[in-house]
Amino acid sequence: MSKIDERGELVKIADDGLVKLDGVTMFRKVMRDGKLYLQFRDSDRMRSQLRKTCYVEIPIAVLLDRIEGKSIADELVTHSPME
């Protein structure tokens, strides 16, 4: 059974943007050009070496879209240059 935190009481955010959920490090929040990104640390050395960094970032809005099932194709149709 999972522990569900409906109100976010278990979420702690450090001054450096590191976000923990009940003590478990989740990601770091990073602001770039006024947009909120989530930064994840990849512990796989092979991927990190190929990427030349162990960090991966994604705008929070994009992550939420994907979680809600929206695809890149949906975005292209919604924001057609013909509008």
C-alpha positions, 0 to 999 in steps of 0.5 A, spaced: 500 500 500 502 506 498 502 513 502 498 518 499 500 525 501 494 529 498 496 536 501 504 536 499 506 535 507 511 530 505 514 535 500 521 539 502 524 544 497 531 546 499 534 553 498 538 550 492 532 547 489 533 540 491 526 537 492 525 531 496 518 527 498 518 524 505 526 524 505 527 521 498 530 526 493 526 526 487 529 532 482 531 539 483 527 545 480 531 550 476 529 556 472 531 558 465 529 564 462 523 564 466 521 557 465 520 552 470 525 546 469 525 539 473 532 536 473 534 529 474 540 526 475 541 519 471 546 514 475 547 510 469 554 512 467 554 509 460 548 514 458 551 520 462 558 519 458 554 519 452 550 525 454 556 528 457 552 530 463 549 526 468 543 531 468 537 531 464 532 537 464 525 537 462 520 543 462 515 542 467 509 544 463 512 539 457 512 533 463 505 534 465 503 534 458 506 527 457 503 525 463 496 527 461 497 523 455 498 529 450 503 528 444 508 532 440 503 531 434 497 534 439 502 540 440 503 541 433 496 540 431 494 545 436 499 550 434 498 550 427 501 556 423 495 556 419 491 559 425 
